[in-house]
Every structure is written in structure tokens, then in C-alpha cells.
Amino acid sequence: MKKILNRLINHESISREEARNVLVNISGGNYNQSQIAAFLTVYMMRSITLEELEGFRDALLDLCIAVDLNGVEAIDLCGTGGDGKDTFNISTLASFVTAGAGIPVSKHGNYGVSSSCGSSNVLESLGIKFSNDRDFLNKTLEKAGICILHAPLFHPAMKEVAPIRRELGVKTFFNMLGPMVNPAFPKNQMVGVFNLELARLYGYLYQNTDKNYTILHAMDGYDEVSLTGPAKLIANNSEKVLQAEDLGMRTLKAEEIAGGKTIEQNAAIFMNILEGKGSEAQNSVVCANATLAIATATGKDLASSKEMAMDSLFAGNALKCFKTLQNLSN
């Protein structure tokens, strides 16, 4: 590790294989906490290269506990986090709206590190059980249309890093990796990222896979379609800038999609929206992200996908998926 750190501090990059090996060694407990913290810190001060990102991804996928979803072609809606925007849990809500529209969802998530409330925080507070038992996951996918893949249960490699990430409390390259290491290897993926440079890196990585994907970044810094301004979208065969009006929605103000200060407040917002009591802005931003997920998974146009998303939320199908998952968790 000393040699690697010296090279990184001298502004050199490491190869894909070296990056993979470092993460394998971290998971094996081969380095002390100071070395791991120094390694993470380097990447807060300089950009990650494509080869390094690929190497880190390879290591986590090789070391993960893989999940077989019996051939179901699910979609994951997952953001990198780390955008510092403290919105409510938009992509998690959009996941239930997508499931309520009849699209199977395998949602990869974790506790918040750089935000007060990650998807796992809000779901756990609402009684959702986290498990890596294949039968349970397949049962929830079949009955609720969604299964929750709580990252720490599938990535034992992360246990050496988790306490250091918590203590640092800022985004690290592990934020960048989260969406890429879903242990169910979903066929469809909608990924929100916290900057344009990372959107490009993801675009290069995903074009070498057989996934249907949409990578998105709101130009004012959100790791999802925020409707507060234009968003950059990179998909399999296209690249475009999406405006709120392209979805037949109005441009929102940042405060209209702000989250609560506590997990309890975020959980209350979450249930309010699912129960059809959300504000117009909250409903719009959730349905906008679900629209893009549905379009990614089905190949339908935005107008048809939006109709499916709105029906799912307002007819109570998204809530039904959530309640079913809650009941199966007991």
C-alpha cells in the first residue's frame, strides 16, 4: 500500500488490475485504517480514471454475494448520493412507483454516509426487513414487485471500509461504485450521478455491457432528475438534455424537493407521497424519475411511461407494493 499511496500522491494513476488488487486486499484486512483513510482521501482530491473505477468495480463484483432472481429482468434505480442536496428519498420512492407500474425492481441501497438519510435508513425505519436470503428476495419480487438489496449484506468486502466512511462523513469513490455493484446484476439500470464527469465515465463503462441503461445528472448538481433545471441523460444509443417541459411538468424550486432533517421526518414525507398526500412538486419529481426508469426498462416513449408512473402513484399501486413488502417483512 505504501508504494501505491506514494504513486497516487505523486499524481500517478494505477492500473485496472492494481485497483482491483487494492480493494481485494482492503477486504482481506491487509491494511490498517490510516492507510485505507489515506487511500480514500486521495480520490477526494483528484479525479478517478476509467481504469481505476473498472478495477474497483471488478473487485466488488468478484467478492459480492450474488443473487439469482430466477431470470427476472429487473431494473435498479440507484443514485450515487454525494450530491450534498439533502432531498427526500426520490429514487427510493420512484422505485415503488416503477414496481407499481408492473416493472420488477431490484433496489440496491445503503445507509446515508454523506447525507442524513439514505434509502436503507428510511426503509428500515418503516419496518422493511433486509435479507440476503434468496428465497425471501424472490418472494418479495414476485408478490410486491420489488426486492431490497441492502448493500452491506451482499458486500462483505465493505466491512473494513464502512466505519472509516462513516467517520469521514463525506463522499468517497465508494459513492461512485454503489450503483455499479448491484449483486443481482440487473439487466436494466437507471443511475443518477453527482457530476458530469462521472456521468461520462459511467457512459464509457456501461456501453461495454449488455444492460439497458440511463445515466442521468441534473446540471445544477443533483444525482437524479430534479426538475429544478435541465438534466443530462446518457442512454444506450442516445445522449440528450431533458427539460421539465419535455415531461409536461413545470420547473421546480430546490426548496420544493428538500428532505427532512431527520430519518423520521424523511419517513413521514415518504409515506405522505405514497399515500397520495404529497405536494404537486413532490409527486412530479418522483414520477419524473419513475418515468425514465419505466422508459429504460420497456423502451416505451416518455409520454406512455409518464402515464404509467402517474397511474401507479395515484391509483395506489405504488403504495400497495410498499404495504406488501412491509407485510412480508414481518
Secondary structure, 3 states (H helix, E strand, C coil): CHHHHHHHHCCCCCCHHHHHHHHHHHHCCCCCHHHHHHHHHHHHHCCCCHHHHHHHHHHHHHHCCCCCCCCCCCEEEEECCCCCCCECCHHHHHHHHHHHCCCCEEEEECCCCCCCCCHHHHHHHCCCCCCCCHHHHHHHHHHHCEEEEEHHHHCHHHHHCHHHHHHHCCCCHHHHHHHHHCCCCCCEEEEECCCHHHHHHHHHHHCCCCCEEEEEEECCCCCCCCCCCCEEEEECCEEEEECHHHHCCCCCCHHHHECCCCHHHHHHHHHHHHCCCCCHHHHHHHHHHHHHHHHHHHCCCHHHHHHHHHHHHHCCHHHHHHHHHHHHHC
